[in-house]
Amino acid sequence: MNTTPTMTLERTDAAASAPRIGTTPATGGFQTFEPRIEVTASLGPRYDEILTPEALAFLAELHDRFAHTRHELLAVRLQTRVDAANGRDPRFLPETEWIRNDPSWRVTGTAPGLEDRRVEITGPTDRKMAINALNSGAKVWLADQEDATSPTWANVIEGQLTLRDFLRGALEYTSPEGREYRVTAAETPTIVMRPRGWQLVEKHLKFHDRAGRAMHASGSLVDFGLYFFHNAQALIAAGRGPYFYLPKLESHREAKLWNDIFVFAQAALGIPQGTVRATVLIETIQAAFQMDEILYELRDHCSGLNAGRWDYIFSIVKTFRSRGRRWVMPDRKSITMTVPFMRAYTELLVATCHKRGAHAIGGMSAFIPNRRDAEVTERALEAVAADKRREASDGFDGTWVAHPDLIPTARAEFDAVLGDRPNQVDRLRDDVAVTAAQLLDIPSIGGEVTEAGVHDNIAIAIRYIESWLRGTGAAAIDNLMEDAATAEISRSQVWQWLHDNTVTAEGTRIDQTSIVRIMAAAVAELPRFEGDRFDDAISVFRSVALEPEFPTFLTVGAYARFM
């Protein structure tokens, strides 16, 4: 089947509304150029199967139409952060109250393969991990090009090859030890692909705009564009569709940008409008106040929202990091899903989704089993069962796990509530009425900051960053699955404690002197090995946790310096 996009197709209203730079000057006085994508990195084996001239032309068109709006919205994010630092709290928007108060509208809802999402497995798109996920028995695989993937050039393109090969029946892998991996499951999970967030670039591809300016490509548009271009038709032919998880959104305007992209992409490839389905991760405090509006902007392409709990905690620390002691959180392990502000967030998410006919998908429990330690595994399974039992009882329609061994435990809790029903969208949570004050009720957490908590945050962040720099974006550390989100919590808490002069439960003031001492102890314990990247990781950690300026994402600077 021909999947080459026809760029001359009549554009839909949403696509046509995107401002365009003219192809010819109004007065004849300015030279313009044809937009294009330039590959600036070397090509590995089979990379040319992904980076075809037609696919690059599609990426160029996406950037030509939508890159300027991305830049505008990133500038809005910056202003929002400044406003928060100056004391302006997030709020339910008065100008969109009509959307929240209108009971009549619904999202388009489910799609083939997304009716039952009771257990979803998340993970990166390297061949071995992909095969394990596809054989796992989960209902959905979140094929993650974002927080669980270190965005090396190889990971970005070879992840695309993994997905392309699977959809064509050609996915296999042989490990360096000679172990062979094949997809053997009679029924494989529905793929929901997660592209990188709006803040990230792909520096191995350059977009040349109509003015002749060159800039790094958008990681979001690259990940989405390559996957959609190569696989949308194959997914539809297999009885599924092009489905996406959308990360790190901070506003309904960012959701509208994605919707406009979906409208254009479907028109370009001759795919019926509404075929795409998106699930939005509510993982920023700003988005928590705009759940209705995000669903509304994506209503023709939306199937649900997800409680991205770890990034959500990071977002709160980041947003209010300089607002004083009221906003200082205790040790990371004390911030559980049962503290009041997290309960308010998840209850609001379920109620909002079900009111609009959307699925509510629960978050990731960080505990993972240890096949060499039965006691650790038992504790992990007990913690996961309790977490998933709470989600199912609260009305969630499904949940995430990071390891195949957790699927039976998670499924059992959802089976107990759902039975033979595919979901519980019909369970309206009319009892839920969440206020802005409840979403921002940080002081009620309780708990304390301890020296052990500071030490653990430093050690976890450095160990994760080291793994990420070597190309592994999902790392098992101390029987927890750490990804970019949990590392962000760790380093942002250290920054906040240091700049607030927090006093630990032991009476130690967290200042440069104590941080140097605690960090030296953590560094001395690192599991060094030949070829490790710990020195670089320590450098990254210092820049994102100990300097006066607070980088919005640790991955942005680390990517620019080391990838």
Order of alpha helices (4+ residues) and beta strands (2+ residues): alpha-beta-alpha-alpha-alpha-beta-alpha-beta-alpha-beta-beta-beta-beta-beta-alpha-beta-alpha-beta-alpha-alpha-beta-alpha-alpha-beta-alpha-beta-alpha-alpha-alpha-beta-beta-alpha-alpha-alpha-alpha
